[in-house]
């Protein structure tokens, strides 16, 4: 089955999203996350930032079909769009919004529609939300975020106990879960990550012993699942690993067998014969070393292909790698294909994917694979396949 996002004409440049690989990755991660917990572990699949560039709606729907118990987004606009999209297909699955709720009554109305768990980091907002829910005769699920050391958002431990005590008294809010987030989970046996894990676990134990039992307890992201899998917790939040990448491949202690879900593809649009010492693209940053052929490929930084890859990357054509040459343009890159390659106009070009993963590009640009996939722009169609 192949289909495109939005039913538009498929352009020469597109991102192929292999849902079979997504399912395979999901099953590997779910098994690994639950390995040490005899009761199993629920999965909250992260689909924020357009599912790391893979397409939030279609990816979320697919993951719901694979058995994820939760989906998670970064803000309420994402949560509402996703929930409403899934309802069109009669898919009812809770969406955890990881972002901060503000005093936006429109969001309050949408949240009251159900299937969205609200992250609480501030008692005042919880108080307003409770009053709103009471006025609509609704009960809203909340999850409390604790800051165990990333120093970003969430209650500090010194304030958290009293806050939860007060939150427990808000009749129209149900405390569904409590969670935290690692700062260094990609590093195995890291003392700071271990401190976060133990501090958060001890805090939750105290809350459950003295205040209230909490249904969902979670801290592990992809790195946490790989390196800090603690049976005390009963939910995990994989993100980048679902899409086939490790938080840091160089630090990964083992290969768990996940594969990239996205393959960025294009076609050779034009081939030009050039003599030795001819410059290519803006700024004349590359000169041909000998007589050769240059293939022009319709992708550039306007599509999210990083300009920092100028004269540094490779593309895969007909099973062979060719160096890109010249400055990456907004809409074009060029590759030196030599004089006897057999490459023709309309031949498929792979920019990254299973055989040339995005972390090859992120290593060159000094970033992470998350950024490479997230930055693939909206003008690049996502085509969903199962194979």
N, C-alpha and C positions, 0 to 999 in steps of 0.2 A: 504494500500500500504506500503510495506516494501522494502527498498533497502539499499545497503551498499556503502560506499565511496570508489570508485575505482574498484569495482567488484571483490575484492579479497575474499578468503575464510574467513568466519567469525570466529574469534578466540573465545576462551572461555571467554576472557575478552574484553568487548566492551562498547562503550558509545551509548546508545539509545537516539536519538534526536527526540522528539515528536513534529512534526510540527503543529499538531492541538493545542497544548498548546502554541506554539509560536504565532500562529494566534490569539488565544484568548487573550494572553498578549498584543499583538500589538493593538488590538481593544480597550481593556481597557485603555491603555495608550494614544492612540490617542483621545479617548473621553475625558479623564481627561485633557489632554494638551489643548484641544480646548474649555474647559468648559466656560472660561471667555472671549473668543474672538468671537464676533458675526460673524466674517468672517472665523472662523476656523483657525487651525494651521497646517502647513505642518510638516511632520515628517521626520527627518534625522536619520535613524536607524544606530547605531554604530555597525560595524562588524569587527573592528580592532582586532588584536591578535587572528586571526582565529575565529572571532565571539565569543570571550571570551571562546575559546576552543570548540565551537559547530560546527565549520566548516564554514569558510568564504563564500566559493562559493555556497554551497547548501543553507545555511541560507540566504545569500544575495538574491539568486534567489527566495526563498520562500517569503521573505519580500517584494520584488518587486511585487510579485503576490498579496500580501495582500493590497497593495496600498501605501506603503511608497513612498514619493516623492524624497527622497535622500537616499543614503547609504554613510557611512563615514569610512575611514581607517586611519591608523596611519602614513603610509609612501607611497612613490610613487610606490615602488615595489608591495605592496598590492593593490594599486589603479589600477595599470595596469593589474595585474593578474585577479582581479575581473572584470574589464570592459571587458577584452578579453573573459573571461569565459561566461559572460552574453550575449555577442554578438553572441556566438554559438547558443543560444536559442532565438535570435532576441529580447532580452530584452535590451532596451535602456533606461537607467536611469542614471542621473548624480551621480557621485561619488565625494564627497568632501574629499580631502586629508588634514588631520589635521596637518600633519608634515611640516617641513621646506624644501623648495626647494633650492637645491644648484646649482652651475653652471655646471650641468651635462647635456651635450648636448643630450645624449641618452634619458634622461627623457624629455627634451624639445620636441624631436621628438614624443615620445609616447603621451605626453600631447596634442600635436597638432592634434592627432588623434580624439580628441573630447571626450565628456562625462566625463571629469575630471575637477572639480573646484580646482584651485590652491589657497592655503592659502598664503597670503602675509604678511610678518612680517618685510620686509626690502625693501626699495625703490630700491636699487641697483639691486637686483635680478629681481624685477619687470621691471626695465629698460631693462635688458638683455633679459628677456622673451618677452617683447614687440617688441624689435628689431628682435628677432628670428621669432615671429609670423608674423611680417611685411614681412620678407624675404620669408615666406611660404604662404603669402596671407591668413592668418588665423586670427580668432578672438578668444581669449581664455578668459574664465570666471575666475574671481578671487574673493576670499572672504578675507576680511581684518580682521585679528585677533588683538583685543585690549586686553592688559593686564590690567584688572580691579582690580587685587589684588592677584592673585595666584603667581605672580612674577616668571614666567617661561619663556614663549615666548610671543611675540606680541608687538605692539606699545604701549608706554605709552601715557596717555592722553595729556601730555604736548607737545608731538611730533606728535601725531596722526592727528591733524587737518591739519597741513601743509603737512604731508605725503599724506593724502587723496586728498588734493588740487592738488598735483603733480601727483598722480596716475590717477586722473580724466582726465589729459591731455594726457595720453598714449592711442593712438587711437586704438591699436590692442588688448587692454585689456578691458574687460567689468566688471565693479564692480557689481557683482551679489549679494553679501551679506556682512554683517559685523557681527562679533560674538565675544563673550568673554567666560570665563569659571570660574565657582565658585571654591572657596577653601573649603567652609564649607556648601554646600547645603544640606547635609544629616541631618543637625541640624535645626529643626524648629525655626522660630523667632530668628535667630542668627543675631546679630548686624553687624557682618562683612559681611555676605552674603547680608544683606539689603543694606549696604553701596555700595557693588559691583554693585548690581542691580540698585540702583538709580544713581550712578556715570556713569555707562555705558548708561543707558537710557537717561540721560541728555546730554551726549556726542553725542549720535546718533541724538537726537532732534536738537542739534546745527548744526550738519553736514547737516541734511536734510533741515533745515531752510536756511542755508547760502551757501551750496555747491551743493548738489545733492541728489535726492531721491534714496533710496536704497531698492531694492526689498525684500531681506531677512534679517531679524534682529533676532538674536537668542543668548541666553545665557543659557537656561535651559538644564541641563543634567537630569538624572533620579531624583536626589534629588531636582533639581529646579522645575521639573514638579509636584512633590509631595508637595513641601513646599513654592515655590516662583513663582507661576503661574501668570505672569503679562500680561494683555491683550495688552500691547504695542507691544510685540514681536509676530512674525508670523511664527516662526519655532521653533521646539524643538528637542533635540538630545538625546533620550533615549538610554541607553546602558544596564547596568546590569538588569534593570527592564524588558526588553524584554525577558530575559532568566529566569525570575521568582524569582529574588532576589531583596531585598531592599538595598539601599546604606548602611544603618545601621538599622537593624530590631529593635534594642533596642530603637532607637530614633524615629522610624516611628510613626507618630501621628495616623495613621489608616491603616487597612489592606484593600488594594484595590482589593484583590482577584486574584493576579497573582500567577502562579504555576511554579515550576522548569521545564525547558524544557529537561534537560539532566538527564538520569538515568544511573549511572555507574554500570555495571553488570559483574558478573563472574560466575563461577561454582565451586562446591566442586570437587577437583581433587583427593584427597586422604584422608582417615580417618585412624588415628592411635590410638590404645588403649594404654593408659599410666597409670602406677601406681602412687600413691602419691609420691610427692617430686622429680619429674622428670623435668629437665630443658628443655626449649624450645628456639630454635633459637640462634643467635649469642649473645655472651656476657653473656649467662645464666641469663637473666634479669627477667625471670619468672619461677616459680616452681609450679607444679600442687599441689593443696590443698588436693586432694583426687583422687581416681581412676576415670578416665574420658576418653573421646574421644576427639581427636584434629583433626579438619578439616583443611586441607591445601588448600589455594585458590590462583590461579596463577595471582596475581597482587602485585606490590611492588612500591618502589620509582622510579624504571625505567619507570613505567607507569604514574608517577605523584601522586601516593598515598603517602602522606607525612610520612617521617620517624619519625617525631615528634609525630605521633599517636601511637607509641609503647606503648603497655599495656593500651591504653586510649580510643580506639574507639569501636564501635559496628558494626556488620553487620546484615543484615536481611535475614533470610533463612526460607522459608515456613511460612512467616508471624510472625516469632518470632525473637527477638533480641538476639544475642550472642556476648559476649565480645571477642575482639581480644587479643591474648596473645603472648608474646615474641617480640623480635625486628622485626620491619618491614624490610624485606629484599629487594634486588633489584627487585626480581621477585615473591616473595611469602609473604603472611601473613597467620597467623594461628588463628583459633577461637576455643574456648573451647565450645563444643556442649553437654557436659554431657554424661551420659550413656544411657539415654532413650529418646533422642530427636526425633528419627525417621528420622534424616537427613541421606541422602545417597549420594554416589558419583554421580556427574552430577546434583545434585540439584542446582537451581539458587540461586545466592548470590547477594544481592543489597548492594553496598557500599555507595551510596547516591542517592537521587532522591526525588520524591514528598513526600514520607512518612518518609524519613530521609534526610532532605535537607542538602546541602553542608555547610550551616552556622553552623550546628552542629559540623562539623569537623573544620571549621575555628575558632569557639569559643575555641576548645581544643588547637589548634596550635597557637593561638594568632594572626591570620591574618584576612582576609576578604574572603567572598565567591568568589569574582572575582579571587583571586589567586588560589583557589582550582580548579575551572573549567578551568582556563587558563593553568594550569600546567599539565593537562591530556595530555600525550605525544603522538607523532605521531604514535607510535606502537599500540596504542589503536584505533581500527577502530570505525568510527562513522557510526551508522546504523540509517537511517531516516525512521520514521514511521508516519502514520496519524491515530490516534485513541483517 
